[in-house]
């Protein structure tokens, strides 16, 4: 029986090999910069912070000085009264700033969508302007407004005190807004509200524009008032956007840093009343030089945000689905 002679595969021409390379490998090469940058600046810090949360490490002493301590960083945070106070402050400021944002933004977006068609773009841009303005500039302006001696707010309130009939409702003397335990948290919350209302207006306006106009026209023919249209048409159909907006507000407000830091300083204000968890995390790393403790604090905050986001998804998500049905 004659043995079969193996055939040597024919070598493809250069043009065919280049076309084959482009089809098989070029797409991965073009998208690789994103994954490389994400791995370096996104994935690595997350993994390293998780690794760091189980170690004691002072950054100034170098990487070689890391000492494995297990769960000690987490237990130290959970038994730290200042950490719990910072969580409480964060929650209070988040509620005081988060709820007014949506209570103002939803009716405002509805009014813009229904009545200001011709100048809708201009009005939306004006409300969105604080969101793209420098946080430092915004905070400095509000510090001036809340100034004890020469603040605009105190000037207006003390001037109203001299009015007849209603003058008793206003203070006769200046109020130390940023030096009073009862007022410093609402002062910080007012900055957050003023900055993010425009962002929520844009979100809700995009959701309103997706609602068919036929529904409003049919409701008007049936004699529904503007309030009834808002209650029975706008709110139920706006639930998907409300879910997204509330989730973003929840995540953002639990990570507040710039506004309270600039207004109250790194001390956290009087009695640490404006000390948020992220500010305390920064203080732990920058002033106490305890990177492991700060990393553990960040993961505790991550767990809290994840739990609240999941709870919001379970509650608001079901409402959204039932509303869409």
C-alpha positions as CSV (number, residue, x, y, z in Angstrom):
1,X,0.0,0.0,0.0
2,X,1.4,3.3,-1.0
3,X,2.1,5.7,1.8
4,X,0.3,9.1,1.8
5,X,2.6,12.0,1.4
6,X,1.6,14.9,3.7
7,X,0.8,18.1,1.9
8,X,2.4,21.4,2.9
9,X,-0.3,24.1,3.4
10,X,0.0,26.8,0.9
11,X,1.3,30.0,2.4
12,X,-1.3,32.8,2.0
13,X,-0.2,36.0,0.2
14,X,0.7,39.0,2.4
15,X,-2.5,40.8,1.5
16,X,-4.7,37.9,2.6
17,X,-2.7,37.5,5.8
18,X,-3.2,41.2,6.6
19,X,-7.0,41.0,5.9
20,X,-7.2,37.9,8.2
21,X,-5.3,39.8,10.9
22,X,-7.6,42.8,10.7
23,X,-10.7,40.6,10.9
24,X,-9.5,38.5,13.9
25,X,-7.3,40.8,16.0
26,X,-7.7,44.4,15.0
27,X,-11.0,44.9,16.9
28,X,-9.4,43.8,20.1
29,X,-6.4,46.0,19.6
30,X,-8.7,49.1,19.0
31,X,-10.7,48.5,22.2
32,X,-7.8,47.4,24.3
33,X,-6.9,51.0,25.5
34,X,-10.2,51.2,27.4
35,X,-9.7,47.9,29.2
36,X,-6.0,48.7,29.9
37,X,-6.9,52.2,31.4
38,X,-9.8,50.7,33.3
39,X,-7.6,48.0,34.7
40,X,-5.0,50.5,35.9
41,X,-7.2,53.3,37.1
42,X,-10.4,51.5,37.9
43,X,-10.0,47.9,38.8
44,X,-6.6,48.0,40.5
45,X,-7.6,50.7,43.0
46,X,-10.7,48.7,44.0
47,X,-8.8,45.5,44.4
48,X,-6.0,47.2,46.2
49,X,-8.3,49.0,48.6
50,X,-10.0,45.7,49.5
51,X,-6.5,44.2,50.1
52,X,-5.5,47.3,52.1
53,X,-8.6,47.1,54.3
54,X,-7.2,43.9,55.9
55,X,-3.8,45.5,56.6
56,X,-2.3,48.2,58.8
57,X,-0.3,50.6,56.7
58,X,1.1,54.1,57.0
59,X,1.7,55.4,53.4
60,X,4.8,57.3,54.4
61,X,6.6,54.2,55.5
62,X,6.4,52.4,52.1
63,X,4.7,49.3,50.8
64,X,7.0,47.0,52.7
65,X,5.5,48.1,56.1
66,X,2.1,46.5,55.5
67,X,1.0,44.3,58.4
68,X,-1.9,41.9,58.0
69,X,-4.5,42.6,60.8
70,X,-7.5,40.7,59.5
71,X,-10.9,42.2,60.4
72,X,-9.4,44.6,63.0
73,X,-9.9,47.6,60.8
74,X,-13.5,46.9,60.3
75,X,-14.2,46.2,64.0
76,X,-12.3,49.4,65.0
77,X,-14.5,51.4,62.7
78,X,-17.7,49.8,63.9
79,X,-16.7,50.6,67.5
80,X,-15.6,54.2,66.8
81,X,-18.2,56.7,68.0
82,X,-16.9,59.3,65.5
83,X,-17.5,56.9,62.6
84,X,-21.1,56.4,63.7
85,X,-21.6,60.1,64.1
86,X,-20.3,60.7,60.6
87,X,-22.8,58.1,59.3
88,X,-25.6,59.9,61.2
89,X,-24.5,63.3,59.8
90,X,-24.3,61.9,56.3
91,X,-27.8,60.4,56.6
92,X,-29.4,63.6,57.9
93,X,-27.7,65.8,55.3
94,X,-28.7,63.3,52.6
95,X,-32.4,63.4,53.6
96,X,-32.4,67.2,54.1
97,X,-30.9,67.7,50.6
98,X,-32.3,64.7,48.7
99,X,-36.0,65.0,49.4
100,X,-36.3,68.8,48.5
101,X,-34.4,68.1,45.3
102,X,-37.1,65.9,43.9
103,X,-40.0,67.8,45.5
104,X,-38.8,70.9,43.6
105,X,-37.5,69.3,40.4
106,X,-40.6,67.2,39.5
107,X,-43.2,70.0,39.5
108,X,-40.7,72.4,38.0
109,X,-40.0,70.0,35.1
110,X,-43.7,69.5,34.7
111,X,-44.3,73.3,34.5
112,X,-41.4,73.7,32.0
113,X,-42.7,70.9,29.8
114,X,-46.3,72.1,29.8
115,X,-46.1,75.9,29.7
116,X,-42.6,77.0,28.5
117,X,-42.2,75.2,25.2
118,X,-40.6,78.1,23.4
119,X,-38.0,78.9,26.0
120,X,-37.6,75.3,27.3
121,X,-34.0,75.0,26.2
122,X,-33.0,78.3,27.8
123,X,-34.8,77.7,31.1
124,X,-33.4,74.2,31.4
125,X,-29.9,75.5,30.7
126,X,-30.3,78.1,33.4
127,X,-31.4,75.5,36.0
128,X,-28.6,73.2,34.9
129,X,-25.9,75.9,35.2
130,X,-25.2,75.3,39.0
131,X,-24.4,71.6,38.3
132,X,-21.5,72.5,36.0
133,X,-20.3,75.4,38.1
134,X,-17.2,74.9,40.3
135,X,-18.1,73.5,43.7
136,X,-15.5,75.7,45.3
137,X,-17.2,78.8,43.8
138,X,-20.6,77.7,44.9
139,X,-19.5,76.9,48.4
140,X,-17.6,80.2,48.8
141,X,-20.8,82.1,47.7
142,X,-22.9,80.2,50.3
143,X,-20.3,80.8,53.0
144,X,-20.7,84.5,52.2
145,X,-24.5,84.2,52.3
146,X,-24.4,82.4,55.7
147,X,-21.8,84.8,57.2
148,X,-22.5,85.7,60.8
149,X,-21.6,89.4,60.7
150,X,-22.2,90.5,57.1
151,X,-24.1,87.6,55.5
152,X,-26.9,88.4,53.1
153,X,-29.3,86.0,54.8
154,X,-28.9,87.7,58.2
155,X,-29.3,91.2,56.6
156,X,-32.6,90.1,55.0
157,X,-34.0,88.4,58.1
158,X,-33.1,91.2,60.5
159,X,-34.6,93.7,58.0
160,X,-37.9,91.8,58.0
161,X,-38.0,91.9,61.8
162,X,-38.8,95.6,61.6
163,X,-41.9,95.0,59.6
164,X,-45.3,95.3,61.4
165,X,-47.5,92.2,62.0
166,X,-45.0,89.7,60.6
167,X,-41.8,91.1,62.2
168,X,-42.1,88.7,65.2
169,X,-41.5,85.7,62.9
170,X,-38.0,86.8,62.1
171,X,-34.9,87.1,64.4
172,X,-33.8,90.5,65.7
173,X,-30.1,89.6,65.8
174,X,-27.8,87.8,63.5
175,X,-27.7,84.0,63.5
176,X,-24.4,82.2,63.4
177,X,-25.6,79.7,60.8
178,X,-22.2,77.9,60.5
179,X,-21.4,78.0,64.2
180,X,-24.7,76.6,65.5
181,X,-25.3,72.9,65.9
182,X,-28.9,73.3,64.8
183,X,-28.2,75.2,61.5
184,X,-25.0,73.9,60.0
185,X,-26.4,70.7,58.6
186,X,-29.4,72.5,56.9
187,X,-26.8,75.1,55.6
188,X,-24.8,72.3,53.9
189,X,-28.0,70.7,52.6
190,X,-29.1,73.9,51.0
191,X,-25.9,74.0,49.0
192,X,-26.4,70.5,47.7
193,X,-30.1,71.2,46.9
194,X,-29.2,74.4,44.9
195,X,-26.5,72.5,43.0
196,X,-28.4,69.4,42.0
197,X,-32.0,70.6,41.4
198,X,-31.1,71.5,37.8
199,X,-29.6,68.0,37.2
200,X,-32.9,66.4,38.4
201,X,-34.9,68.8,36.3
202,X,-33.1,67.7,33.2
203,X,-33.7,64.0,34.1
204,X,-37.4,64.5,34.8
205,X,-37.8,66.7,31.7
206,X,-36.4,63.9,29.5
207,X,-38.9,61.5,31.1
208,X,-41.8,63.9,30.6
209,X,-41.0,64.4,27.0
210,X,-41.3,60.6,26.5
211,X,-45.0,60.6,27.7
212,X,-47.4,60.8,24.8
213,X,-49.2,64.2,24.5
214,X,-52.4,62.3,23.5
215,X,-52.9,61.3,27.1
216,X,-52.9,64.9,28.3
217,X,-55.2,66.0,25.5
218,X,-57.6,63.1,26.3
219,X,-57.6,64.1,30.0
220,X,-58.3,67.7,29.1
221,X,-61.3,66.7,27.0
222,X,-62.6,64.6,29.9
223,X,-62.3,67.7,32.2
224,X,-59.2,66.8,34.2
225,X,-57.5,69.7,35.8
226,X,-53.7,70.3,35.7
227,X,-53.3,68.8,39.1
228,X,-55.2,65.7,38.1
229,X,-53.1,65.3,35.0
230,X,-50.0,65.6,37.1
231,X,-51.2,63.1,39.7
232,X,-52.7,60.4,37.5
233,X,-50.7,60.7,34.3
234,X,-47.3,62.3,35.0
235,X,-46.4,60.6,38.3
236,X,-47.2,57.0,37.3
237,X,-45.5,57.2,34.0
238,X,-42.5,59.1,35.4
239,X,-41.7,56.3,37.8
240,X,-38.8,54.8,35.7
241,X,-37.0,58.1,35.7
242,X,-37.8,58.7,39.3
243,X,-36.2,55.4,40.2
244,X,-33.0,56.4,38.3
245,X,-33.0,59.9,39.8
246,X,-33.5,58.7,43.4
247,X,-30.8,56.1,43.0
248,X,-28.3,58.6,41.7
249,X,-29.3,61.0,44.6
250,X,-28.9,58.2,47.1
251,X,-25.5,57.3,45.9
252,X,-24.3,60.9,45.5
253,X,-25.6,62.2,48.9
254,X,-24.0,59.4,50.8
255,X,-20.6,60.3,49.3
256,X,-20.8,64.1,50.1
257,X,-17.4,65.6,50.5
258,X,-16.8,68.9,48.7
259,X,-19.7,70.9,50.0
260,X,-19.3,70.1,53.7
261,X,-15.6,70.2,53.5
262,X,-15.4,73.7,52.1
263,X,-18.3,75.1,54.2
264,X,-17.4,73.5,57.5
265,X,-13.7,72.9,57.0
266,X,-11.7,69.8,57.7
267,X,-12.7,70.0,61.4
268,X,-16.3,69.0,60.4
269,X,-17.8,72.2,61.9
270,X,-19.0,72.7,65.5
271,X,-19.3,69.4,67.3
272,X,-18.4,67.5,64.1
273,X,-22.0,68.1,63.0
274,X,-21.0,68.5,59.3
275,X,-18.5,65.7,59.3
276,X,-19.6,63.2,56.6
277,X,-18.3,59.7,56.3
278,X,-16.1,60.5,53.3
279,X,-14.7,63.5,55.2
280,X,-13.8,61.3,58.1
281,X,-12.3,58.8,55.7
282,X,-10.1,61.6,54.3
283,X,-9.2,62.7,57.8
284,X,-8.2,59.2,58.8
285,X,-5.9,58.8,55.8
286,X,-4.5,62.3,55.5
287,X,-4.1,63.3,59.2
288,X,-4.0,60.0,61.0
289,X,-1.9,58.3,58.3
290,X,-3.9,55.1,58.7
291,X,-4.6,53.9,55.2
292,X,-5.9,50.5,56.2
293,X,-8.6,52.0,58.5
294,X,-9.7,54.4,55.8
295,X,-9.9,51.6,53.2
296,X,-12.1,49.5,55.6
297,X,-14.3,52.6,56.1
298,X,-14.7,53.0,52.4
299,X,-15.9,49.4,52.1
300,X,-18.3,49.8,55.0
301,X,-19.8,52.8,53.2
302,X,-19.9,50.8,50.0
303,X,-21.9,48.0,51.8
304,X,-24.3,50.6,53.2
305,X,-24.8,52.2,49.8
306,X,-25.3,48.8,48.2
307,X,-27.9,47.8,50.8
308,X,-29.8,51.0,50.4
309,X,-29.7,50.9,46.6
310,X,-31.0,47.3,46.7
311,X,-33.8,48.3,49.1
312,X,-34.7,51.2,46.8
313,X,-34.7,48.8,43.9
314,X,-37.0,46.4,45.7
315,X,-39.4,49.0,46.8
316,X,-39.4,51.5,44.0
317,X,-38.7,49.0,41.3
318,X,-41.9,47.1,42.1
319,X,-43.8,50.3,42.1
320,X,-42.3,51.1,38.7
321,X,-43.3,47.8,37.2
322,X,-46.8,47.9,38.6
323,X,-47.2,51.5,37.4
324,X,-46.0,50.5,33.9
325,X,-48.6,47.7,33.7
